[in-house]
Amino acid sequence: MNADEHYMSRCLQLATLGAGTVAPNPMVGAVLVYNGTIIGEGYHQKFGEAHAEINCLASVKEEDRKFIKNSVLYISLEPCAHFGKTPPCVDSIISNNIPHVVIACRDRFEAVNGKGVQKLLSAGIKVTEQVLASQALQVNKRFFTFNEQKRPYVILKWAQSKDGYIAATNAAPAKISNEITDKLVHKWRSEEAAILVGTQTALVDNPSLTTRLWMGKNPVRIVIDLNLRLPAHLKLFDGRSKTILINLLKDDQKPNLQWVKIDLSKPVLTSLLEALKNQGLSSLLVEGGAKLLQSFIQLGLWDEARVITNEALQLHSGLRAPDLNNFRQFDEQKILSDKIQLFQNLSSIHHLGIF
Ligand SMILES: NC(=O)c1ccc[n+]([C@@H]2O[C@H](COP(=O)([O-])OP(=O)(O)OC[C@H]3O[C@@H](n4cnc5c(N)ncnc54)[C@H](OP(=O)(O)O)[C@@H]3O)[C@@H](O)[C@H]2O)c1
């Protein structure tokens, strides 16, 4: 790793601290380096609040401020050049007389794309691009998918027995993953804007779909209930966090409960993703059941899958887990007897340009 990559990797570390709290904005980190020493660090912490560059500049100690005009600013994404919820970051960079800016990748969001770089160059600032670009695109896969594919980034997740079942024959919810993996799953929940289950899972499992085992926010709960047959006593309707019912019958709203009507002119999942896009929800964790997961796979409407296999559990019969054998596994980890495999759908994520 050269020096630029070293500082950029710190930017990317900082950027991910905004997971779950900045969406649908991108996660961005920035560091200010004077003569081989980091004198400022910042990241975009919350949607609507200051961007990474501004937090980074604000973090510089009073006694170090004299070095700013001779420092290099590293940012994991091209700085904005437009007025959004906050003023343009390029203006702050220019007014602070920073002579050199290093960015990982351009912000392909229409209002920025190249304009940030152009404004810096016009002000006589040196700009270095494409440092750890593919890692930076990966960090902001949700943001780029939301803006380019006009739909949330879709993550499929399920737990299965060693012999490939997600539920036992008696249809009672089977405990598959261990307690540590459960915590990890709740961390995953805290990082996504929305979480979805099918009608049958809502009925049989009665899940809360909240982030109870990890700090952070609850995702918006989404359930497909086309004919509004789910009973009101389900935990999904307990008001603890927002739930959206995707249905064919009505549009309506109550505190923490929303009915969104779709029609059948398109596949249900296409309409569902459109509805979520319209609500500004930039990522979706799909937690089952089998029919719903399989529908996403059949339509190619998924980006990533996280499959937990309890290698110490055999169910012998039951509901078969979806099959991802033809897809690319890009990572694997073990938590006690749970194997966690991560898959990517290359045909849906190729627009990111990661590979
Ligand atoms: N191990 C795990 O990770 C895990 C996770 C979740 C669930 N589960 C288990 O999975 C079982 C439920 O799974 P399941 O496959 O029977 O049902 P499911 O996928 O939860 O729900 C399927 C139902 O959702 C509705 N739906 C509407 N549009 C759909 C579409 N485009 N694609 C799919 N579904 C659509 C349909 O209900 P209508 O027919 O009413 O329209 C369909 O019958 C339970 O036993 C649960 O315990 C396991």
The ligand as an SDF file (V2000), in Angstrom:
LIG
                    3D

 48 52  0  0  0  0  0  0  0  0999 V2000
  -34.4750  -20.0310    8.0670 N   0  0  0  0  0  0  0  0  0  0  0  0
  -34.7380  -18.8200    7.6480 C   0  0  0  0  0  0  0  0  0  0  0  0
  -33.8470  -18.0030    7.3950 O   0  0  0  0  0  0  0  0  0  0  0  0
  -36.1640  -18.4040    7.4590 C   0  0  0  0  0  0  0  0  0  0  0  0
  -36.4810  -17.0620    7.2630 C   0  0  0  0  0  0  0  0  0  0  0  0
  -37.7960  -16.7040    7.0720 C   0  0  0  0  0  0  0  0  0  0  0  0
  -38.7660  -17.6840    7.0690 C   0  0  0  0  0  0  0  0  0  0  0  0
  -38.4450  -18.9700    7.2770 N   0  0  0  0  0  0  0  0  0  0  0  0
  -39.4770  -20.0060    7.2340 C   0  0  0  0  0  0  0  0  0  0  0  0
  -40.0400  -19.9940    5.9350 O   0  0  0  0  0  0  0  0  0  0  0  0
  -41.3910  -20.3990    6.0060 C   0  0  0  0  0  0  0  0  0  0  0  0
  -42.2210  -19.4580    5.1790 C   0  0  0  0  0  0  0  0  0  0  0  0
  -41.7020  -19.4280    3.8660 O   0  0  0  0  0  0  0  0  0  0  0  0
  -42.6550  -19.6140    2.6090 P   0  0  0  0  0  0  0  0  0  0  0  0
  -41.8060  -19.8480    1.4380 O   0  0  0  0  0  0  0  0  0  0  0  0
  -43.7010  -20.6100    2.9480 O   0  0  0  0  0  0  0  0  0  0  0  0
  -43.4110  -18.2210    2.5140 O   0  0  0  0  0  0  0  0  0  0  0  0
  -42.9280  -16.6860    2.3460 P   0  0  0  0  0  0  0  0  0  0  0  0
  -41.9020  -16.5870    1.3050 O   0  0  0  0  0  0  0  0  0  0  0  0
  -42.6610  -16.1080    3.6910 O   0  0  0  0  0  0  0  0  0  0  0  0
  -44.2820  -16.0340    1.8540 O   0  0  0  0  0  0  0  0  0  0  0  0
  -44.7850  -16.4000    0.6080 C   0  0  0  0  0  0  0  0  0  0  0  0
  -46.1200  -15.7110    0.4210 C   0  0  0  0  0  0  0  0  0  0  0  0
  -45.9220  -14.3040    0.2680 O   0  0  0  0  0  0  0  0  0  0  0  0
  -46.8570  -13.8160   -0.6930 C   0  0  0  0  0  0  0  0  0  0  0  0
  -46.2680  -13.2610   -1.9180 N   0  0  0  0  0  0  0  0  0  0  0  0
  -46.8460  -12.3760   -2.6960 C   0  0  0  0  0  0  0  0  0  0  0  0
  -46.0970  -12.0630   -3.7310 N   0  0  0  0  0  0  0  0  0  0  0  0
  -45.0330  -12.8080   -3.6590 C   0  0  0  0  0  0  0  0  0  0  0  0
  -43.9020  -12.9270   -4.4690 C   0  0  0  0  0  0  0  0  0  0  0  0
  -43.7100  -12.2050   -5.5740 N   0  0  0  0  0  0  0  0  0  0  0  0
  -42.9820  -13.7990   -4.1180 N   0  0  0  0  0  0  0  0  0  0  0  0
  -43.1520  -14.5450   -3.0090 C   0  0  0  0  0  0  0  0  0  0  0  0
  -44.2000  -14.4330   -2.2000 N   0  0  0  0  0  0  0  0  0  0  0  0
  -45.1350  -13.5730   -2.5150 C   0  0  0  0  0  0  0  0  0  0  0  0
  -47.6990  -14.9890   -1.0800 C   0  0  0  0  0  0  0  0  0  0  0  0
  -48.7850  -14.9580   -0.1740 O   0  0  0  0  0  0  0  0  0  0  0  0
  -50.2800  -15.1040   -0.6940 P   0  0  0  0  0  0  0  0  0  0  0  0
  -50.3080  -16.4890   -1.2550 O   0  0  0  0  0  0  0  0  0  0  0  0
  -51.0970  -14.9030    0.5100 O   0  0  0  0  0  0  0  0  0  0  0  0
  -50.4560  -14.0370   -1.7080 O   0  0  0  0  0  0  0  0  0  0  0  0
  -46.8070  -16.1630   -0.8300 C   0  0  0  0  0  0  0  0  0  0  0  0
  -47.5320  -17.3390   -0.6270 O   0  0  0  0  0  0  0  0  0  0  0  0
  -41.7550  -20.4400    7.4600 C   0  0  0  0  0  0  0  0  0  0  0  0
  -41.7850  -21.7860    7.8880 O   0  0  0  0  0  0  0  0  0  0  0  0
  -40.6110  -19.7280    8.1530 C   0  0  0  0  0  0  0  0  0  0  0  0
  -40.3860  -20.2650    9.4430 O   0  0  0  0  0  0  0  0  0  0  0  0
  -37.1690  -19.3730    7.4670 C   0  0  0  0  0  0  0  0  0  0  0  0
  1  2  1  0
  2  3  2  0
  2  4  1  0
  4  5  1  0
  4 48  2  0
  5  6  2  0
  6  7  1  0
  7  8  2  0
  8  9  1  0
  8 48  1  0
  9 10  1  0
  9 46  1  0
 10 11  1  0
 11 12  1  0
 11 44  1  0
 12 13  1  0
 13 14  1  0
 14 15  2  0
 14 16  1  0
 14 17  1  0
 17 18  1  0
 18 19  2  0
 18 20  1  0
 18 21  1  0
 21 22  1  0
 22 23  1  0
 23 24  1  0
 23 42  1  0
 24 25  1  0
 25 26  1  0
 25 36  1  0
 26 27  1  0
 26 35  1  0
 27 28  2  0
 28 29  1  0
 29 30  1  0
 29 35  2  0
 30 31  1  0
 30 32  2  0
 32 33  1  0
 33 34  2  0
 34 35  1  0
 36 37  1  0
 36 42  1  0
 37 38  1  0
 38 39  2  0
 38 40  1  0
 38 41  1  0
 42 43  1  0
 44 45  1  0
 44 46  1  0
 46 47  1  0
M  CHG  2   8   1  16  -1
M  END
$$$$
